Structure formats: C-alpha cells, structure tokens
C-alpha cells in the first residue's frame, strides 16, 4: 500500500477529501445527539490515523501527496475577510472592545504558555519558542516559529491541539457563564483556536463566524509584531 501511495500522489489527496466529507456527515449526525464536541477535523484525524496504521503507511509517505492541500491554507485564510466585510457595521460599532479583547487573549495566552513551559515543565528554549504561537493560524505560526528559531513540527502539533481543544471547550464555557453574545462567542473561538475555532463559529451563526475570522486575522498580525518583543521582555524579567 505504501508503494502505491508513493507511485501516485493523488491517492493521499483523494483519501483526505473522502475522509473529510464522510467526517462532515458523521459530525452532523453526532451534533443531533448532543455530541458536537466531535468536529469533522477530529473525526478525520481519527479515521486517517486508523487507516495509516491498518495499512502500514508512514505519515511521511502520506504527506508527500497530501501536503499539496496545505498550500491552500493561506488563500483560504484570506477569504475569511469576506465574512468580516459582510459584518462591517458590527466592526465599526465595536472596534475598541474587539481590539482590546483580542489583545488580552494574546497576552494571556503568551504569559500562561511561557510560565507553564518554563517553570512547570522546564522545557528548553527551542520547545518553549515553538509553543508560543499555538493560538494563531498555521501558516502564520510556522513562519513566526521559523523566525524565532523554534521547531516547526512542534508548532504544527501545538496549533492542532489548541485548535481542537479551543473549538470544543468554549461551547461548555459559554453555557456555564451564560455568554450569549454572538460577538463574544466569535471572538473567543477565533482568538483561542484560530481556523478550527472559526469553522466551529460559522456553524453557530454568521456573526459568530465573522467575528472569529476577524479575531483569527488580527491575532496573527498582533502576534507577529509583539511576540518577539514579549520574548525579549520576559527574558529580561525572568
């Protein structure tokens, strides 16, 4: 099977698309029985891992073909601006609170990650740097990690995990603290779990999706500018 994957790179691409489409149907069914925590991405990951394990195909071999899908990540991220444009009135009316909310989210994420990585788990510098961009979208996170001298593969894993967790837990938090504002829900999902959270936000409503898209974009821009400065500041303080 592995030789077949190597010989035809279209096989992993086709496999990825089929698994994701099936996962969307499964996720829709599970949502009807109150199991919305299982998003299409989580289900796809489970099925794909099982497939590669059963047929003894290495991830490296699979990724040689499937990596071409990732090239669409950047243009796909840019198209999220359309959702923001459609809700530009909300943006104009709430731009101050939106900017403050996103900035606080980035700052809290940086501080908590830095302190846990350094003092709770005693990670070395490269691993610590690789985790700091976990809450921004993958294309930006990879570039930022590379600029800071971190490990890109660790960043990709951290982004994926934070996306899955961040897209699931906020729904329970919103219910627990009775957060019903579409603006707050969208900003929370986009700021904490980037594209995965945005995909979830779009299922909640157009306003939630637009605000999540906005949070995803702005958090990426702010992170590129301020995370390197925060690293230098924390290196002096700590």
HUUR-V14924 format. One line per field, one symbol per residue. ss: DSSP state (h for helix, s for strand, l for the rest). phi: phi as a letter, one per 20 degrees, with the letter a starting at -180 (. if undefined). psi: psi as a letter, one per 30 degrees, with the letter a starting at -180 (. if undefined). A space follows every 50 residues. Layout:
ss = ???
phi = ???
psi = ???
This chain:
ss = lhhhhhhllhhhhhhhhhhhhhhhhhhhhhhhlllllllhhhhhhhhhhh hhhhllllhhhhhhhhhhhhllhhhhhhllhhhhhhlhhhhhhhhhhhhh hhhhhhhhhhhhhhhhhhhhllllhhhhhhhllllllhhhhhhhhhhhll lhhhhhhhhhhhhhhhhhhhhhhhhhlllllhhhhhhhhhhhhhhhhhhh hhhhlhhhhhhhhhhhhhhhhhhhhhhhhhhhhhhhhl
phi = .ffffffcffffffffffffffffffffffffdmcffefgfffgffffff ffffeldffgfffgeffffffeffffffffffffffdffffffcffffff fffffffffffffffffededlffffffffefdfddfggffffffffene dffffgffffffffffedfgffffffdledfgfffffffffeclffffff ffferffffffffffgfffffffffeggfffffffffd
psi = eeeeeeejffeeeeeeeeeeeeeeeeeeeeefghhffileeeeeeeeeee eeeeghkleeeefeefffefffeeeeeefffeeeefhfeeeefgeeeeee eeeeeeeeeeeeeeeeeeeefhlleeeeefffgfglkeeeeeeeeeefga jeeeeeeeeeeeeeeffeeeeeeeeeghjfkeeeeeeeeeefgbeeeeee effeleeeeeeeeeeeeeeeeeeeefeeeeeeeeeee.
